Amino acid sequence: MLLEADNVPIQFYGRMVDQDGNPLAGVNITYGITKAPVALWTNNLYENGNCLSGPDGVFVINADGKGLAIGKMGKSGYRIPANGMREFSYGPSVSPSSRHHPDPSRPVELLLVRADLPKAESIPIQERLSFAWNVSPIALPLVPKVGTLTLVPTRSIPAPGGTTRSGFDWSVELRCAGFGLIPRPHGDNTARAAPESGYQSVIRYGSLGNSNPWQSFPKTTFFFKTTTGMYGEMELILYVDRADNRPANGTIHAWLNQSGGRNVDHDP
C-alpha cells in the first residue's frame, strides 16, 4: 500500500506548436503512464494512451500514476525533433523541484518541425576539450561559416595551508567572434526555433564554491546566430573536478542550419 501511495491523479496540459511557435491542430499524441507496483517484489505497471491536439494546439491528459512520458507525436507533413520526447514526474516520492506542476494557463509546448525544412548539420570543430585553469584562453575555430569561440577559464585557488580542498569558485567566459549566443533555459530540451534577437558576444557561467549543490555543469546548451543571419545550436559539456585544481575536460558540438531557417533540430 505504501508503494501504491505514489500513484496520484495526473493532470497534464500540453500545446503542440511548429518550429515558429504556431499552434498545430490534429496532432496524434501517444503517451505512457507509469504506475507504482503493489508490492516491492513486483515491477512498475504501464498504461498507454493517445489523444489529439485541438484547434489551438492544446491537449489534456488525465490519469492516475506516478509518471508520464510523451511518446510519438504524429501529423502528416511534420517530423519529430530528435530530442522532442519528454518525461514528467508526479507523486509524493518526487522532490518538489523535480515534480511536474500542471498549469492550464501555461501548457507545456511540444514541437513538430515542418518536414520540408532542412535540419541543422554538424559543423567541423575540435570536439574534445582539455585545459588548465588561469592560463591562456583557448580559441576554437567554428569554420567555415560561423566564426571563432574563445574560452577563458578561471578558478580560485585556496591559500596554502588551507584544510578544505573543495568547492572552488570557477567560471568560463565565452567570447564569440562572428556570432552570438543565447543560453537555452535549463531543462528545456525542446528543439524550438532559435530566437531572432537577444544574442550576446560574451557570456560567462560557472559555479561558486559555497553553492549548494556545487555545479560541474555536465551540459550547457546555447542557441547561436551568425553575423550573416544563420542559426544553430551549441552543446558544451565540462567536467569540473571539485577536489582540487586539476585540468578540466569536456566536449563541444555545434550544428548550423545553413538554409537560414531558425529551426535547429538535428540528428543525434
Summary of the structure (lengths in Angstrom):
residues: 268
radius of gyration: 21.8
end to end distance: 41.2
largest distance: 66.8
contacts: 780
relative contact order: 0.17
helix: 1%
strand: 46%
